[in-house]
Amino acid sequence: MGGGGDGLLRCDFRLTKRRLTTPPPSSRKTRVRLPQSRHLVHNPPSVKAFRCSDARAHVGASWVVGESFLKTQCLLGAVGALAMSAAVAHASPVSGTGVAKKPDLGPYWSIMSTGGTYIYANSFVAPISGKVSNIGIWLSKVVGDTSAQPIKFEVMGSAAGGGPDSSDILATTGTLALDVTNSLDLFSAGATSSSALVAGQTYWVAGDEVGLSGGGFLQTGGHTQNTGGITDNGTFWYSNDSTGAFFDGQNLTPEMAFTVSMAGGVPEPATWAMMLLGLGGLGAMMRLQRRKAGAAAVA
């Protein structure tokens, strides 16, 4: 072995299939086992060199890491940081994310009232996982008095055989007293959620008159199925049952016009994958920094 001009201990490594050998001046040969890698090079002039002590070698030999290996480690760290940032942003509450099916057909479905058709419901697919924060339905009054209209806006789960399950209320506004007129308008209110929706699953927005009294007859807006950038094959259902348990009208189109807003916060499988990728990349970058610190201390 001989000392290099730059103060680093150089070794004339000869690459074999599974090991690097260093012939010392004496006849005895010292063998150093290192992991086979195309990034281990014999200190060419164009490569940055630093000293790394390999505990598995049990000797103080220095080995050189190629520029491409350094760049790969740094790139992994950068990708990891970005992935962690994206995962955290994805898992944080996202106010206002949801579904809006607009009344492109104008006033359409009628008549919903406290003494006739008790529930109007329409399906949608949750775009994210999270709780419902706001529910709205486009309404107009057909006939009746001008007193405040009692109604509840709800999000229902799906029944085992399909359609809305009025016994599974996942979010509700409670009873509202709305000043509905002959003009079609969007009425919305904040909702209290009992549980989070799951992205990709089917749920139902409902106007519910079960157990209420007073008010006039309501009409909802109509929405053309699979339009407005929403392709979920949504359908409209209604119930003439005073308990709301049975739905007379099923799988109807056009749809009822409504809005539902959600606040995300439940990590999805893709989010976990991004977080794991981020942790792996950041770990690689930290290992590289420790190696650099060790090399600087030895030099």
C-alpha positions as CSV (number, residue, x, y, z in Angstrom):
1,M,0.0,0.0,0.0
2,G,1.1,3.6,-0.6
3,G,-0.1,7.0,0.5
4,G,-1.8,9.1,-2.2
5,G,-0.9,12.7,-2.8
6,D,-4.3,13.9,-1.6
7,G,-3.8,12.4,1.9
8,L,-6.2,9.5,1.3
9,L,-5.1,5.9,1.6
10,R,-5.3,4.3,-1.8
11,C,-5.7,0.6,-2.5
12,D,-5.0,-1.1,-5.8
13,F,-8.3,-3.0,-5.8
14,R,-8.7,-5.8,-8.4
15,L,-12.4,-6.6,-9.0
16,T,-13.3,-10.3,-9.0
17,K,-16.7,-12.0,-9.3
18,R,-17.5,-11.6,-5.6
19,R,-14.6,-9.9,-3.9
20,L,-11.9,-7.2,-4.2
21,T,-8.3,-8.2,-3.5
22,T,-5.5,-5.9,-2.4
23,P,-1.9,-7.4,-2.8
24,P,0.3,-5.8,-0.1
25,P,4.0,-5.5,-0.5
26,S,4.6,-8.8,1.2
27,S,3.7,-12.2,-0.3
28,R,0.7,-12.5,2.1
29,K,-2.6,-11.5,0.4
30,T,-5.3,-9.6,2.2
31,R,-8.8,-10.2,0.9
32,V,-11.6,-7.7,1.5
33,R,-15.3,-8.7,0.9
34,L,-17.5,-5.9,-0.3
35,P,-20.9,-6.1,-2.0
36,Q,-20.6,-6.4,-5.8
37,S,-21.7,-3.1,-7.4
38,R,-21.0,-1.4,-10.6
39,H,-20.7,1.8,-8.6
40,L,-17.4,0.7,-7.0
41,V,-14.6,2.0,-9.2
42,H,-10.9,2.3,-9.0
43,N,-10.7,6.1,-8.3
44,P,-10.7,7.5,-11.8
45,P,-9.8,11.2,-12.1
46,S,-13.4,12.2,-12.9
47,V,-14.9,10.6,-9.8
48,K,-15.3,12.3,-6.4
49,A,-13.8,10.1,-3.7
50,F,-14.3,10.0,0.0
51,R,-13.3,7.5,2.7
52,C,-16.0,5.0,3.8
53,S,-15.2,2.4,6.5
54,D,-17.0,-0.9,5.8
55,A,-17.6,-2.8,9.0
56,R,-18.0,-6.0,7.2
57,A,-14.5,-5.7,5.7
58,H,-12.9,-5.5,9.3
59,V,-10.0,-3.5,7.8
60,G,-9.3,0.2,7.3
61,A,-9.4,0.1,3.5
62,S,-11.0,3.0,1.7
63,W,-13.3,2.4,-1.2
64,V,-14.6,4.8,-3.8
65,V,-18.2,5.6,-4.6
66,G,-19.0,6.7,-8.1
67,E,-20.7,10.0,-8.9
68,S,-23.8,8.2,-10.3
69,F,-24.3,6.5,-6.9
70,L,-24.2,9.8,-5.1
71,K,-26.7,11.3,-7.5
72,T,-29.0,8.2,-7.1
73,Q,-28.9,8.6,-3.3
74,C,-29.7,12.3,-3.4
75,L,-32.5,11.7,-5.9
76,L,-34.0,9.1,-3.6
77,G,-34.0,11.6,-0.8
78,A,-35.6,14.3,-2.9
79,V,-38.3,11.9,-4.1
80,G,-38.9,10.8,-0.5
81,A,-39.4,14.3,0.7
82,L,-41.8,15.0,-2.1
83,A,-43.7,11.8,-1.5
84,M,-44.0,12.5,2.2
85,S,-45.2,16.0,1.5
86,A,-47.8,14.7,-0.9
87,A,-49.0,12.0,1.5
88,V,-49.4,14.5,4.3
89,A,-51.3,17.0,2.1
90,H,-53.5,14.1,0.8
91,A,-54.3,13.0,4.4
92,S,-55.0,16.5,5.7
93,P,-58.6,17.9,5.8
94,V,-59.7,19.1,2.3
95,S,-62.5,21.6,2.8
96,G,-65.1,21.8,0.0
97,T,-64.2,18.5,-1.8
98,G,-67.3,16.6,-2.8
99,V,-70.0,16.1,-5.5
100,A,-72.2,18.7,-7.2
101,K,-74.9,17.5,-9.6
102,K,-76.4,20.7,-11.1
103,P,-80.1,21.2,-12.2
104,D,-79.4,21.3,-16.0
105,L,-83.0,20.2,-16.6
106,G,-84.5,22.8,-14.3
107,P,-87.4,21.9,-12.0
108,Y,-88.2,18.2,-12.4
109,W,-89.2,15.7,-9.7
110,S,-92.3,16.4,-7.6
111,I,-94.2,16.2,-5.4
112,M,-92.4,15.7,-2.1
113,S,-94.3,16.7,1.1
114,T,-94.9,15.9,4.7
115,G,-98.1,14.1,3.8
116,G,-97.3,12.2,0.5
117,T,-93.9,11.2,-1.0
118,Y,-91.7,11.3,2.1
119,I,-88.2,10.7,0.8
120,Y,-86.4,11.8,-2.4
121,A,-82.9,10.2,-2.7
122,N,-80.1,10.1,-5.3
123,S,-76.9,8.1,-5.4
124,F,-73.4,9.3,-5.7
125,V,-69.9,7.8,-5.4
126,A,-67.7,9.3,-2.6
127,P,-64.7,11.0,-4.3
128,I,-62.5,10.9,-1.2
129,S,-62.6,9.2,2.2
130,G,-63.9,11.5,5.0
131,K,-66.9,13.0,6.7
132,V,-69.7,14.9,5.2
133,S,-69.6,18.6,6.1
134,N,-72.4,20.1,4.1
135,I,-75.5,18.9,2.2
136,G,-77.6,20.8,-0.3
137,I,-80.6,20.2,-2.6
138,W,-82.1,22.4,-5.4
139,L,-85.7,23.0,-4.4
140,S,-88.8,25.0,-5.5
141,K,-92.3,25.0,-4.1
142,V,-95.1,23.8,-6.3
143,V,-98.3,24.6,-4.3
144,G,-99.2,25.2,-0.7
145,D,-98.7,27.9,1.9
146,T,-95.8,30.2,2.2
147,S,-94.7,29.1,5.6
148,A,-91.3,27.7,6.3
149,Q,-90.9,24.2,4.8
150,P,-89.7,21.5,7.3
151,I,-87.2,19.0,5.8
152,K,-84.1,17.1,6.7
153,F,-81.1,16.7,4.4
154,E,-79.3,13.4,4.9
155,V,-76.6,11.1,3.5
156,M,-77.7,7.4,3.7
157,G,-75.8,4.2,3.3
158,S,-76.7,1.6,0.6
159,A,-79.1,-1.2,1.4
160,A,-77.9,-4.8,1.0
161,G,-80.1,-5.3,-2.1
162,G,-79.3,-1.9,-3.6
163,G,-80.9,1.5,-3.1
164,P,-80.8,3.8,-0.1
165,D,-81.1,2.5,3.4
166,S,-83.1,5.0,5.5
167,S,-82.1,3.2,8.7
168,D,-78.4,4.0,8.0
169,I,-78.1,7.8,8.4
170,L,-74.4,8.7,8.0
171,A,-74.8,12.5,8.0
172,T,-77.7,14.8,8.7
173,T,-78.5,18.5,8.9
174,G,-81.3,17.9,11.4
175,T,-84.7,19.5,10.7
176,L,-84.5,22.7,8.6
177,A,-87.1,25.4,8.2
178,L,-86.6,26.6,4.6
179,D,-88.2,29.6,2.9
180,V,-88.8,27.8,-0.4
181,T,-90.3,29.8,-3.2
182,N,-91.6,29.1,-6.7
183,S,-88.1,29.7,-8.0
184,L,-85.6,26.8,-8.1
185,D,-82.8,27.5,-5.7
186,L,-80.0,25.7,-3.9
187,F,-80.6,25.2,-0.2
188,S,-77.7,23.9,1.8
189,A,-76.7,23.5,5.4
190,G,-73.9,22.1,7.5
191,A,-74.1,18.5,8.4
192,T,-73.2,16.4,11.4
193,S,-71.6,13.1,10.5
194,S,-71.7,9.9,12.5
195,S,-69.1,8.1,10.5
196,A,-66.7,8.7,7.5
197,L,-67.5,7.8,4.0
198,V,-65.1,5.6,2.0
199,A,-63.7,6.7,-1.3
200,G,-65.2,4.8,-4.3
201,Q,-68.3,3.6,-2.3
202,T,-71.9,4.5,-3.2
203,Y,-74.0,6.6,-0.9
204,W,-77.3,8.5,-1.1
205,V,-78.2,12.2,-0.7
206,A,-81.8,12.4,0.6
207,G,-84.5,15.0,1.3
208,D,-86.4,13.4,4.2
209,E,-89.9,14.5,5.4
210,V,-90.6,11.4,7.5
211,G,-92.1,12.4,10.9
212,L,-92.5,16.1,10.0
213,S,-95.6,18.2,9.5
214,G,-96.6,21.5,7.8
215,G,-95.3,23.2,4.8
216,G,-96.3,22.8,1.1
217,F,-95.3,20.6,-1.8
218,L,-91.7,20.6,-3.0
219,Q,-90.1,20.0,-6.4
220,T,-86.5,19.2,-6.9
221,G,-84.2,20.0,-9.8
222,G,-83.3,17.5,-12.5
223,H,-79.8,16.5,-13.4
224,T,-78.9,14.5,-16.6
225,Q,-77.1,11.3,-15.7
226,N,-73.3,11.1,-16.2
227,T,-72.9,14.8,-17.1
228,G,-71.1,17.7,-15.6
229,G,-67.8,15.7,-15.3
230,I,-69.5,13.1,-13.0
231,T,-69.8,9.6,-14.4
232,D,-71.2,7.3,-11.7
233,N,-74.5,6.0,-13.2
234,G,-76.4,7.8,-10.4
235,T,-80.1,7.1,-10.1
236,F,-83.1,8.7,-8.3
237,W,-85.3,6.8,-5.8
238,Y,-88.4,7.9,-3.9
239,S,-90.5,6.6,-1.0
240,N,-94.3,6.9,-0.4
241,D,-93.9,4.9,2.8
242,S,-94.6,7.1,5.9
243,T,-91.7,5.3,7.6
244,G,-89.4,5.6,4.7
245,A,-88.4,2.0,4.8
246,F,-89.8,1.0,1.4
247,F,-88.9,2.8,-1.9
248,D,-91.7,2.7,-4.5
249,G,-89.6,4.5,-7.2
250,Q,-86.3,2.8,-8.0
251,N,-83.4,3.3,-10.5
252,L,-85.0,6.3,-12.2
253,T,-83.4,9.0,-14.3
254,P,-82.8,11.9,-14.7
255,E,-81.2,12.4,-11.3
256,M,-82.1,14.8,-8.5
257,A,-79.9,17.9,-8.4
258,F,-77.8,18.1,-5.1
259,T,-74.5,18.9,-3.6
260,V,-72.5,17.2,-0.9
261,S,-69.2,18.5,0.6
262,M,-66.7,16.4,2.4
263,A,-63.7,17.0,4.6
264,G,-60.9,14.4,3.9
265,G,-58.6,13.0,6.6
266,V,-58.7,9.2,6.4
267,P,-55.6,7.9,4.6
268,E,-56.2,5.7,1.6
269,P,-54.0,2.7,0.5
270,A,-52.3,5.0,-2.1
271,T,-51.5,7.5,0.7
272,W,-49.8,4.8,2.8
273,A,-47.8,3.8,-0.2
274,M,-46.6,7.4,-0.8
275,M,-45.7,7.7,2.9
276,L,-43.7,4.4,2.9
277,L,-41.8,5.6,-0.3
278,G,-41.1,8.9,1.4
279,L,-39.7,7.2,4.5
280,G,-37.5,4.9,2.4
281,G,-36.1,7.8,0.4
282,L,-35.4,10.0,3.4
283,G,-33.7,7.0,5.1
284,A,-31.4,6.6,2.1
285,M,-30.5,10.3,2.2
286,M,-29.7,10.2,5.9
287,R,-27.4,7.2,5.4
288,L,-25.5,9.1,2.8
289,Q,-25.1,12.1,5.1
290,R,-23.7,9.9,7.8
291,R,-21.2,8.4,5.4
292,K,-20.1,11.8,4.3
293,A,-19.6,12.9,7.9
294,G,-17.5,9.8,8.6
295,A,-15.4,10.4,5.6
296,A,-14.8,14.0,6.6
297,A,-13.7,12.9,10.1
298,V,-11.2,10.4,8.8
299,A,-9.7,12.6,6.1
